[in-house]
């Protein structure tokens, strides 16, 4: 009689193999991408449009465009920066590059007339020396111009200072190498290119940077403009802060709603506590101690983990409305993604060293994942008909 009972127990015994590490990682990725796609769609189709309508985004955006143009007007009309030929009005980078070429032409060319018909601004026109123009005509501070020029010229000494006229001129050997840049029939050699880049990086850019700092400190107002430079800049900052806050709040709302639907409502309504990823991959989540379906209360803790873990892609949710480079400087969204990355790294390390292929959150919530096959074997061992 005892031998029959032992045989029956042996027949009911079954080996349970937890979900493999690779599949456990794939399960998270499946749920993560489903949640990210839903967040992305919610953000662009519903949440952001509603948020923009409520906060009168279009009016603020129009104001931003007007003030940005007005801010550049102060640069262009005051002669601190020249508007680049064949370039967008608001492309200040192209404007500064063109301004440098005009600035250098003042020291390279002997006549006011340009030898290149495509760039009539080139030549020994006093306004082309925009650093002198700013400090002499706008700030009435020639000493700052001289001291600034001297300090940045010390590295290579391409320029010669004339004490009597308080002016600078290029050394002849440098001037001759650079002349071909302004001659459309000639081509500048490697030596000239070296001079061109050195003067740009070590003389012009630092001096222009000091001019920009001075403008930020002392303001700039061109006659005929409604607002001063700083008034435009400060208001633009306010509008950009509003835009960042709007994108952040809308992204968080989209993330929360998608998490609520996918990681709370779906699993709690589902009798097996399955997320969509588990349903597609035919994976079950059980209590580690008794191998029963996890209870709703216990699963809620698991779902809260996913609220933070899926923030990994949060900063990319507004990618259609925010320039890509700005996503990494988006404050709260970027920090949230970094926090999620650290959390997931700790989870992954624990998963790789755990003998039951459980992640850190699985261990904390006493959870175990099984495949459909393993679950069938478990049911058979318990006497269920499959």
C-alpha positions in Angstrom: 0.0 0.0 0.0 2.8 2.4 0.9 4.6 1.6 -2.3 1.5 2.5 -4.4 1.3 6.0 -2.7 5.0 6.6 -3.3 4.6 5.7 -7.0 1.6 8.0 -7.3 3.6 10.9 -5.8 6.5 10.3 -8.1 4.1 10.2 -11.1 2.6 13.6 -10.0 6.1 15.2 -9.6 7.1 17.7 -12.3 10.2 19.8 -13.0 9.3 23.5 -13.4 11.8 25.5 -15.5 11.5 29.3 -15.0 11.4 31.5 -18.1 14.9 31.8 -19.6 16.8 35.1 -19.1 16.6 36.0 -22.8 12.8 35.6 -22.9 12.5 37.5 -19.6 14.3 40.4 -21.2 12.2 40.1 -24.4 9.0 40.2 -22.3 10.0 43.5 -20.8 11.0 44.9 -24.2 7.6 43.8 -25.7 5.6 45.5 -22.9 7.9 48.6 -23.0 7.5 49.1 -26.8 3.8 48.6 -26.7 3.5 51.2 -23.9 5.8 53.6 -25.7 3.9 53.4 -28.9 0.6 54.0 -27.1 2.1 56.9 -25.2 3.5 58.4 -28.4 0.1 58.1 -30.1 -1.8 59.5 -27.2 0.6 62.5 -27.0 0.4 63.4 -30.6 -3.2 62.6 -31.3 -5.0 63.8 -28.2 -3.0 65.1 -25.2 -0.7 67.6 -26.8 -3.4 69.0 -29.1 -5.7 69.5 -26.2 -3.0 71.0 -24.1 -2.0 73.4 -26.9 -5.6 74.5 -27.3 -6.2 75.1 -23.6 -3.0 77.2 -23.2 -3.4 79.1 -26.5 -0.2 77.6 -27.9 -0.7 79.1 -31.4 -0.8 82.7 -30.1 2.3 82.1 -28.0 4.1 80.5 -31.0 3.3 83.5 -33.2 4.6 85.8 -30.5 7.8 83.7 -30.3 8.4 84.1 -34.1 7.8 87.8 -34.0 10.1 88.4 -31.0 12.8 86.1 -32.5 12.8 88.1 -35.7 12.8 91.4 -33.7 15.8 90.1 -31.7 17.8 89.4 -34.8 16.8 92.8 -36.1 18.9 94.3 -33.3 21.9 92.3 -34.5 21.5 93.1 -38.2 20.4 96.7 -38.1 23.0 97.7 -35.5 25.7 96.1 -37.6 26.9 93.6 -35.0 26.1 90.7 -37.3 25.5 90.7 -41.0 22.6 88.8 -42.6 24.0 85.9 -44.6 23.6 86.0 -48.3 21.1 83.3 -49.6 20.3 82.1 -46.1 17.4 82.0 -43.7 16.8 85.3 -41.8 16.9 83.5 -38.5 20.0 81.4 -39.2 22.3 83.4 -36.9 25.1 80.8 -37.3 25.2 81.4 -41.0 25.1 85.2 -40.3 28.1 85.0 -37.9 30.1 83.0 -40.5 29.3 85.5 -43.2 30.1 88.4 -40.7 33.6 86.8 -40.1 34.3 86.8 -43.8 33.3 90.4 -44.1 35.4 91.3 -41.0 38.4 89.6 -42.4 38.0 91.3 -45.8 38.5 94.6 -44.0 42.1 93.6 -43.2 42.8 91.7 -46.4 41.5 93.9 -49.1 42.9 97.4 -49.8 39.9 98.9 -51.4 36.3 99.4 -50.3 35.1 97.7 -53.5 34.7 93.9 -53.4 36.4 91.9 -56.1 33.6 89.3 -55.9 30.3 90.5 -57.4 28.4 87.8 -55.4 29.5 89.4 -52.1 29.5 93.2 -52.5 29.8 93.6 -48.7 33.4 92.5 -48.9 36.1 95.2 -48.8 37.8 97.7 -46.6 34.6 99.2 -45.4 34.8 100.5 -41.8 31.5 98.8 -40.9 33.0 95.4 -41.8 35.2 95.7 -38.7 32.2 94.9 -36.6 34.2 94.7 -33.3 35.5 98.2 -33.7 32.1 99.4 -34.8 30.4 98.0 -31.7 32.8 99.4 -29.2 33.4 102.7 -30.9 30.0 103.6 -32.3 27.6 101.9 -29.9 29.5 101.7 -26.6 32.0 104.6 -27.1 34.7 102.4 -25.5 37.8 102.2 -27.8 40.0 101.0 -24.9 38.0 97.8 -24.6 38.3 97.2 -28.4 42.1 97.6 -28.3 42.6 95.5 -25.2 40.4 92.7 -26.5 42.1 92.6 -29.9 45.5 92.7 -28.3 44.8 89.8 -25.9 43.4 87.4 -28.5 46.1 88.3 -31.0 48.9 87.3 -28.6 48.6 83.6 -29.5 49.6 83.9 -33.1 50.4 87.6 -33.7 48.9 87.7 -37.1 48.0 91.3 -36.6 50.2 94.4 -36.0 49.1 97.2 -33.7 49.7 100.8 -34.6 49.9 102.9 -31.5 49.5 106.2 -33.3 46.2 105.3 -34.9 45.1 102.7 -32.3 44.4 100.3 -35.3 45.3 96.8 -36.3 46.5 95.5 -39.6 47.5 92.0 -40.9 51.0 91.1 -41.5 51.9 91.0 -45.2 52.7 87.3 -45.4 49.3 86.5 -43.8 47.4 89.0 -45.9 48.9 87.7 -49.2 47.9 84.1 -48.3 44.3 85.2 -47.5 43.8 87.4 -50.5 43.0 84.5 -52.8 39.9 83.7 -50.6 38.3 86.9 -51.8 39.3 86.5 -55.5 36.7 84.4 -57.3 39.3 83.5 -59.9 41.8 82.1 -57.4 41.8 79.4 -54.8 43.2 79.7 -51.3 46.0 77.2 -50.4 46.5 75.2 -47.3 48.6 77.8 -45.6 45.9 80.4 -46.1 43.3 78.0 -44.8 45.3 77.6 -41.7 45.5 81.4 -41.2 41.7 81.7 -41.9 40.8 79.1 -39.3 43.2 80.3 -36.7 42.0 83.9 -36.9 38.4 82.7 -36.7 38.9 80.5 -33.7 41.5 82.5 -31.7 40.6 86.1 -32.6 37.2 86.7 -34.1 35.1 84.2 -32.2 36.4 85.2 -28.7 36.0 88.9 -29.5 32.5 88.4 -30.8 31.6 86.3 -27.8 32.7 89.2 -25.6 30.4 91.5 -27.6 27.5 89.1 -27.1 28.2 89.0 -23.4 28.3 92.8 -23.2 24.9 92.9 -25.1 23.4 90.5 -22.6 24.6 92.7 -19.8 24.0 96.2 -21.1 21.2 95.5 -23.7 21.0 96.8 -27.2 18.2 98.9 -28.7 18.0 99.8 -32.3 15.9 102.8 -33.0 12.5 101.9 -34.5 12.2 98.5 -32.8 9.4 98.0 -30.3 11.4 96.1 -27.7 15.0 96.2 -26.7 17.3 93.1 -27.3 17.0 91.9 -23.7 13.3 92.5 -23.6 12.9 90.2 -26.6 15.4 87.6 -25.2 13.7 87.5 -21.8 10.3 87.1 -23.2 11.5 84.4 -25.6 12.9 82.5 -22.7 9.5 82.7 -20.9 7.8 81.3 -24.0 10.4 78.5 -24.4 10.0 77.6 -20.7 6.2 77.5 -21.3 6.7 75.2 -24.2 9.1 72.9 -22.2 6.5 72.7 -19.4 3.7 72.0 -21.8 5.6 69.2 -23.5 6.7 67.7 -20.2 3.2 67.7 -18.7 1.6 66.3 -21.8 4.2 63.6 -22.1 3.7 62.6 -18.4 -0.1 62.5 -18.9 0.3 60.3 -22.0 2.7 58.0 -20.1 0.5 57.7 -17.1 -2.6 57.0 -19.1 -0.9 54.3 -21.2 0.6 52.7 -18.1 -2.8 52.8 -16.4 -4.4 51.0 -19.4 -1.6 48.5 -20.1 -0.1 47.7 -16.8 -3.0 48.1 -14.4 -6.4 47.8 -16.0 -5.6 45.0 -18.5 -3.8 42.7 -16.0 -6.3 43.3 -13.2 -9.2 42.6 -15.5 -7.4 39.6 -16.9 -7.8 36.6 -14.6 -4.2 35.5 -15.3 -2.8 39.0 -14.6 -1.3 39.1 -18.0 0.0 42.2 -19.8 -0.3 42.4 -23.6 3.3 41.3 -23.8 2.5 38.1 -21.8 -0.6 37.4 -23.9 1.4 37.7 -27.2 4.3 35.7 -25.9 2.1 33.2 -24.1 3.8 33.7 -20.7 2.3 33.4 -17.2 3.1 35.2 -14.0 2.9 33.2 -10.8 3.5 33.6 -7.1 7.0 32.1 -6.5 6.1 30.5 -3.1 2.9 28.6 -4.1 3.0 28.7 -7.9 -0.5 30.2 -8.0 -1.7 33.1 -10.1 -0.6 36.3 -8.3 -3.3 38.1 -6.4 -4.5 41.5 -7.6 -3.0 43.3 -4.5 0.4 41.8 -5.1 0.4 42.6 -8.8 -0.3 46.3 -8.1 3.3 46.6 -6.7 4.6 45.0 -9.9 2.7 47.5 -12.0 4.0 50.5 -10.0 7.5 49.3 -10.9 6.6 49.4 -14.6 5.3 53.0 -14.1 8.9 54.0 -13.5 10.8 51.5 -15.6 8.9 52.4 -18.8 10.0 56.0 -18.4 13.1 55.0 -20.3 11.5 56.3 -23.5 9.7 59.2 -21.9 11.9 61.9 -23.2 11.3 60.7 -26.8 7.5 60.9 -26.6 7.4 64.6 -27.7 10.0 64.0 -30.5 7.6 65.2 -33.3 7.2 68.6 -31.6 10.6 69.1 -30.1 13.9 69.2 -32.0 15.9 66.0 -31.5 18.9 67.8 -29.9 16.6 69.5 -27.4 15.2 66.2 -26.2 18.4 65.5 -24.2 18.1 68.9 -22.5 14.4 68.6 -21.6 14.9 68.7 -17.9 12.5 66.4 -16.0 11.9 64.1 -19.0 15.6 63.5 -19.5 16.2 62.9 -15.8 13.3 60.5 -15.7 14.7 58.5 -18.6 18.1 58.4 -16.9 16.5 57.2 -13.6 14.6 54.5 -15.5 17.9 53.4 -17.2 19.6 53.1 -13.8 16.7 51.1 -12.4 16.6 48.7 -15.4 20.4 48.2 -15.2 20.1 47.1 -11.6 17.2 44.9 -12.6 19.2 43.4 -15.4 22.3 42.6 -13.2 20.1 40.9 -10.7 18.4 38.9 -13.4 21.7 37.7 -14.9 23.0 36.4 -11.5 19.7 35.0 -10.2 19.4 31.2 -10.5 15.7 31.3 -11.1 16.0 33.9 -13.9 14.1 36.5 -11.8 14.8 40.2 -12.0 15.0 42.4 -9.0 11.3 43.4 -9.1 10.4 39.7 -9.6 12.3 38.9 -6.4 10.8 41.8 -4.5 7.2 40.8 -5.5 7.7 37.1 -5.2 7.0 36.6 -8.8 8.0 33.8 -11.3 7.4 33.7 -15.0 6.6 30.4 -16.9 6.0 29.5 -20.5 2.7 28.0 -21.7 4.4 24.6 -21.9 5.6 24.8 -18.3 2.2 26.0 -17.1 0.5 23.0 -18.8 2.9 20.6 -17.0 2.1 22.3 -13.7 -1.6 22.0 -14.3 -1.3 18.3 -15.2 0.7 17.6 -12.0 -2.1 19.2 -10.1 -4.7 16.9 -11.7 -6.2 19.4 -14.1 -7.2 18.2 -17.6 -5.5 20.2 -20.3 
